[in-house]
Amino acid sequence: MAKTRVSITIDGKIAKAIENYYREKVKVAAEKGEAIPKLSNVYEEIIERGWESKSGPKKR
């Protein structure tokens, strides 16, 4: 699959949710003795599977 550069804007609520999700993945990996996932890979995973999204007011 070709890689594409993506730029997103997130609010504080979503940022905190992503941070908690990443911390949980790190915790599980550490407990199992596996490699700690890279944050960039977590963002790729989120983009691939989708995350909670909502439409905001459109800018003109």
Phi, psi and omega in degrees: 000134179288143178272143179232139177279131183235139176241128181229158174239129181236153178269176183300322181296313180292321179300317180294320179297318178295318179299316179295320178298316179296316179300321179295318178297320178295317180299313180297317180297318181294320180295324181274353181077022180267173178291142178288130181291149176281143180299323180297325177292326178294318177297320177299317179298317180297316180294320181296315185267348180090159180219166178308126179226153176215151180278132175258178177296137182282135179275144179246000000 
